[in-house]
Structures are given as structure tokens and as C-alpha cells.
């Protein structure tokens, strides 16, 4: 009975997150257009931050309410892998034109994403206790990334026209209540996933890396796929990188900072290093595909999807 209950809550919470994520996609896009942001900037900021709210909330809930910060790490690593392999794989199949990414996205968003992955790898390898200095370091790196985006936004802001039909307060209200809805659903998703892991007798990190990560990545998927269908390739791709950057730096840094002031440093028990190494390997592979002409073919997209499935199967098998 407990197993059926956990699975039911996980399924319902995932559907709710998908629903609110889809609603938010429209509001986020309109807000970005209202402020006349370029496609790549909007994807790396409004789209990325909002669609990453579920991952941030999982990390926050897992450390404050469930005292399992490793669940947050597993979710964020799993979500990053999902975003990196599944979303581009789907986007390249639905895009109406060649999936070519601008140099701006690769030189700005992709560079900071690589830095974020290396920072996460170093922290997991060498620090078993994370305190205020780790939290501040993660947040400062993200703020530096945002500063770079702000500088680029000021340069190109006047080049785009603001759509007259957009009502800012209406879009902000929609964004607010959809984020609240995702927050409630994410709490129950986290609780049920941890219970589910206990029932099966496996590490909660494995459930976080697979089930929670896939569920919380639905808003990212919705936003990127919708942009790809419209032919906004930079928007779709910068959302992937920007979301992963936010997940790793703010998704871990902010909950860690809050927890530090409430309780103190967090002892990290993360025995699944293959997850972080796999994330790094997937990152290298994706950049290899983009190396020649900044584009991704449909065959490469299908390969990314298959690679994700194989790696998830491997992690589940190892974590049994």
C-alpha cells in the first residue's frame, strides 16, 4: 500500500509540475519580450531561473525538512544530465531548421556551465563538510555570470521592439502563482521519492538522480521545446546551459546558506561519484558535437537520448 501511495504521489506531483511549467513558459517568454531581451539572454535568465525552481526547492526541502542534502545534489546532477542530453536531443528533432547555436551562447553560457561542473566535482571530491564559505563561493560565481549577462543586455537592448499586447502585471502574477504551484508539488515529490527509496531499500540519491531529476526537469523541457519549435535555437540552448548553471550554483548555494544560518555546516555523504563523472563526460561529448560548426544533427540528437537512457540504467544497476 505504501509503495502504491508513493508512486501515485510522485506521478501526480510530476503532472502538476509539468502543468505549471507549461503555464510559466508563456509568462516567462512574455516578460523577457517586455524588457526587450535578446533570445539568448532571456533563455539564460528568465527561462532558466524559473524553470530551475523545482530543483532549487528540492535542494531546499531535502536539507531543511528531510536532512538529506545529498538528495539535492543527486537531483541537481540528474537534472543537469537530463537537460544536457534529453532536451537538446528532443529539440533537434522538433526544430524546423538546422539546430545551429550562436557563438555568444557557447562562449558565455557554455563556458560558465563547464566552470560550474568542475566546481561541483571538486567540492564532492575534496570537501565532506560544506559551510558558509562554500555557499558564498557558489553564489558569487553565479552573480558574476549574471553580471556578464547584464552587460550584454545593455548593449543590445534597444535593438528589439516591445510587443504592445503584453501586460507586465498579468504576466508577473501568472509567473508568481505557477512558481508557488511548482513549490507545493515539489515538496510532495521530494517526500514521496525519499519514502519510495526507503521502501525499495536503495539510496535516495539514485531516486533523486532519476525520478526526481526527470520530474523537476519538465519545466526546462517545456520551455526549450516550445522555443525550438518556433525556431528560437539560441533561446532553447541558452535555457539548457543557464538552467544547469543556476541548478549547480544557486540550487546548492542558496539552500546551503539558509541551512547554515539555521543549523550550521552540512556533512555531505555522497557515495555516487560516477554520477558527477558521467555528467562531466556528457558535457565533453556535447561540446564535441558542437565543435565543428556550432550545430547539432538529428543523428547526434538521437545518440544523446540513447546515451541518457544507458547511463540511467547503469546508475540504477550500480546503486542497487
N, C-alpha and C positions, 0 to 999 in steps of 0.2 A: 504493500500500500504506500509506504514512504517513497519507494522508487518511482511509482506511477505519479505520485504527487509532485516530486521534484522535477520529473521530466515535463509534466504539464505546465508547471510554473515557468520553467526555462523556455518552453515553446511559446507560451502566451507573452512573456516578457520580451522575447525576440521579435514577435509580431508587432508589439506596441512600439518598440524601439524603431523598427522599420517604418511604421506608420508616421511617427513623429519626425523621423529623419527625413522622410519624403516631403512632409509639410515644411520642414525647416529649409529644405533645399531651395524652394521657391523664394522664401523670405530672405534668405542669405544672399541669393543672387540679386534680388531687387535692391537690397541695402547697398551692396557693392556698386551696382549701377548708379544708385542715387548719389554716391560720393565720387562717381566718375573714376573708379579704379580700373586699372588695366586688368585683362583676364588673368594673367599670371599672379598679379598682386592679390586680387580678390580670391583666387584659389588658395594661395598660401596663407591668407589671413582669415577672412570671414568664414569661408567654406571649411578650411582646415581646423580652426579652433572650435567652431560649433559642432562639426561632425565628430570631433575628438572628445566631446563632453562625456559620452558614456565611459570611455577608457579612464578619463580623469576621475569620474565618480566611482568606478570600480576600485581604483587605487586608494581613493579616499575612504570608501566604506570598508575595504579589506583591512586597512591598518587601524582605523578608529573603532569600528564596531566588531570586527572579527579577529583582529590582532594577527593577521596573516599577510604581511606586506609582500611576501613572495608571490601571492596570488595576483597582486597588482603588477609586479614585474613580469610574470608569465603572461598576463593578459596583454600588456603593452607590447611585449616581444612578439606574441602571436598575432596581435592586430597589425603590427608593423610588417610582419611577413605576409599576412593576408593582403594588406594594402599594396605591398611591393610586387606580389606575384599574381594574385587573383584579379585585382582591379584593372591593372594595365592589360592583363590577358583578356578580360571581358571588353574593355574599352576599345581595344584594337579591332575586335570583331564587329562592334556596332558602329564604329566611326564611319561616316560617309565619305571620308577622304583618307589619304595616306597619313598614318599616325606619326607625324613629324613634330618634334618638340624644339622650341627655340633655345638658342644658346643661353639666354637670360635665365631660363628655368634650370638648366643643367649647371650653370656656373654659380648660381646663387642658392637655390633650394637644395639641389643635389649635393653640393659641397657641404652645406651645414648638416644635411642628413648623415653624410659619412662621418662627420665630426661627432654627431650625436651617438651613432652606433659604437664608435671607438670609446667614447666616454663611458657608455653603459658597460661595455666589455671590461674596461679597466676597473670600474667600480665593483663589478661582480667578482672579478678575479682577485683583487688585492684588498678589498675592504669588507670585513664581516660585520662592522657596525657603521651605520650611516647616521650622521648627526646634522647639525645646523650648517656646517661648512659644505657638506655635500649638497644640501638643499639649496644654499645660496649660489654655489657654483653652477648648478644646473639651471637655475632661474636666470642668472646673469648671462649665461651663454644664449639662452632664448631671447632675452631682451636685446642683446647685441644683434641677433638675427632680425628681430623686429625693427631695430633702428636702421638696418641696411634696407629693409623693405620701405620704410617711411621715406628715406632719401630718394629712392627710385620713384615712389609715388608722387612726390613733389615735382619731379622732373617731367612726368608725363600726364599729370592730372588734367591739365587744360586741353588736352588733345581729344577728349571724348565728350559727347553731349549727354546731358542728364535726361532720361525719359520723363516726359511730363506727367504720365499717368501714375507714377509711383508716389504713394502716400507713406512717408517715412514712419510716422507713429503707428500706423496699421501694421507695417512690416516688423517693426520692433516689438510690438505686442505679440504678434504671431511667433516671432523668434523666442520671446520670453516664455510663453506657455508651452511651447514644444520642448524647450530645454527642461522645464520642470517635469513634463511628462516623461521624458527620457530618464531623468534622475530617479523618479519613483520606480520605473520599470527596471532600471539598472540595479537598484538596491535588492529587489526581489530576485533578480537574475543572479547576483553575486551570492546571496544567501542560499538559494536552491542549488547552485552549482557546487558550492562547498559541501552541502549535505549530500549531493549526488556522488561526489568523490568519496565521502566517508562510507556511503552505502556500498560502493564498488570496491572499496579498500585500496584505492590508488591515490597518488599525490594530487592535492588540489591544484598544483602548478600545471599538471597535464590537462586537467579540465579547463583551467584558465587559458592555457595556450591554444586550445582547440575550440571548445564550445563558447566560452565567454568572449574570446577574441573575435570569433566569427560573428556572433550576435552584435557586439558593440561596433563592428566594422560596417554594419549595414548602412548607417547614415553616410559614411565615406563612399561606399559603393554607389548608393543612390545619386549622390551629388556628382561624382565623377562620370558615371554612365550617362546621366542626363546631359552633362556638358559635352561628352564625347559624341552623343547622338546629334547634337547641334553643330558639331564640327569645331567646338572650342577645345582644341587639344591641349594648349598651354594651361587652360583653366583646370582641366581634368587631371593633368600630370602634376601641376604645382600643388593641387589639393592632396595628392598622394604623399608627396615629399613633405609638404607643410604639416600635414596631419601627423606623420611619423615623427617629425621634429618636435611638435607640441606634445605628443604622447610621451616621448622619452624624457624630454627636458622638464616640461611643466607637469605632465601626468605623474611623474615621480617626485619632482622637486617640490611642488606645492603641497601635496598630502604629507610629505616628509617634514616640511616646515611646520605645518599645523600640528602634526603629531608631536614634534619636538617640544613645542611650547606647552602642550597639554600633558605629555608623559615624559618625554626625553628621547634619547637616541634609539634607533631601531636596530635590533640584531637581525641580520639577513641570513636566512637559511635557504640557499638556492643551490640545489644539487643537480641541476639540469643545464650544465654549461653548453651541451650540444645545441640547445635552443638558440643561445646568443651566437654561437659559431655558425649555425645554419643561417641565421639572419644576416650575418656578415657575408657569408658565401653567396646568398641570394642577391645581396646588394652588388657585389662584384660582378655577378653574371648579368644583371640588368644593365649595368653600365657598359659591359662588354657589348651587349646588343645595340646600345645607343652610340657606340664609339665611332662607327664609320660615317654615318650621315644623319645622326640625331633622330633616327626613325626606328619604328618597331614594325616588323612584318606580322601577318596573321599567323604564319607558322611559328614564329617566335612567341607570339601570344599564347597559342595552344600549348607550347612547350612549358611556358611559365605556369599555366594552370595544372598541367600534369606534375610538374615539379612540386607544387604546393601539396597536392594530394599525396605524393610519395613521401614527402618529408613529414607530414602529419601522421601518416601510418607508421613511419619509423619511430617518431617520438612517442606515440601511444604504445607501441610494442616495447620500447626500451623502458618506459615508465611503469609498466605493469608490475 
